[in-house]
Amino acid sequence: MRRLAAVLTLFLVALSLHAPAGEAAGPAQLRPLEVYGAWHCGDDFCTWAGERDLAEFDSMNHWLIDRGDGRPSVNLVVLSFVHPLRLLHRTTDAGTRTGVPRGMTPEIVDYFTSRGVRVALSIGGITYTEAWDEALAEDPAQLGHIAAAVAGQLGVGIEIDYEQNTDPNLAGLQSFIDAYRSVHPYDATGGNPAARLTIDVAAGDRWLIDLNRKATADWLRTDAPVLDYANAMVPARQPNSADRAILNWQEHVDGKPQFAPPVPPLAPAKFTGGLYIAGSSRQPFPECVSFPTSLQSSTGAWVQTVEPNGAGTTPGILGYMFWAAESPSVRGVTTQPPNTCEGGVGAGATAYAVPVPMPALRQS
């Protein structure tokens, strides 16, 4: 039934997919996208271990700040990844300076923020899951204070990417969040970049279940928000149809009442949906190079109109996150020239009138 409902929603509003923001759109009102961002893995498969020459960096990434008409293709870039244990220990080595990857410099941050593109640092990723476990066991509050200090120094937000599917240290993560928020309190206006604290959850509700349950129940509530929002990450491979992508995201909206204990529903205004633009595919993804045939086009009606189902009051999820700019994998395509993403991500930014800079986000 949920699959049928998703397909019917697409059918009812597809003809009005690209109506101007705020204009009545047939049977449903389209909610403007607020978050339209890309994770960024640098040129070394998400380690950011080496400093980049800005001219060289621009030659590989210019599409992010120029969709072809001088406007950025995205309003958020998330530099991925920071090693949690090295951050806690403030490690300095060949690839890290006082806990931060050497490539995540103020100059790289300014490359984006000077064009109105918000920046965040992602702590973790699947490769660093054990490092998260070790850091949370050792001193989660200190890790939170250090992350807050780095965010303040660089003028960036922080994303929690803790992909422990079996017995995650939720008490430790709570201590990390409490410590971070003691330095940068929740800011509904979005005016303080360092106050933007987000979390990654699975594409749907059937993986990272304990983490998702805790985040939805305690940190992503609209009546007492702690984290700004969640990113529903990409699944193991790109969905081969719009309805398959939607079914994953719908699980967050609906929750899982049949689970024991249940996973509560998540307000649409508290999460984004993830799609691939690079990775193990042998051919460029339409999501990178061809907006008309992309999932961000075919799922747009649902993304802009999905109704709350037990949490929140406003329709539409926040928007899209794309995995991942430049070189996220040792195999497959990248978003480096000639496979840059002006025609997919950039064209979508135009079609959806994505605001740059990012606006204050909905709170309900």
Buried (B, 14 or more C-beta within 10 A) or exposed (E): EEEEEBBEBBEBBBEBBBBEBEEEBBEBBBBBBBBBBBBBBBBBBBBBBEBBEEEEBBEBBEBBBBBEEEBBBBBBBBBBBBBBBBBBBBBEEEBBBEBBBBBBBEEBBBBBBEBBBBBBBBBBBEEBBEBBBBBBEBBBBBBBBBBBBBBBEBBBBBBBBBBBEEEBBBEBBBBBBEBBBEBBEBBEEBEBBBBBBBBBBBBBBEBBBBBBBBBBBBBBBBEEBBBBBBBBBBBEEBBEEBBBBBBBBBBBBBBBEEEEEEBBBBBBBBBBBBBBBBBEBEEBBBBBBBBEEBBBBBBBBBBBBBEBBEBBEBBBBBBBBBBBBBBBBEEBBBBBEEBBBBBBBBBBBBBBEBBBEBEEBBBB
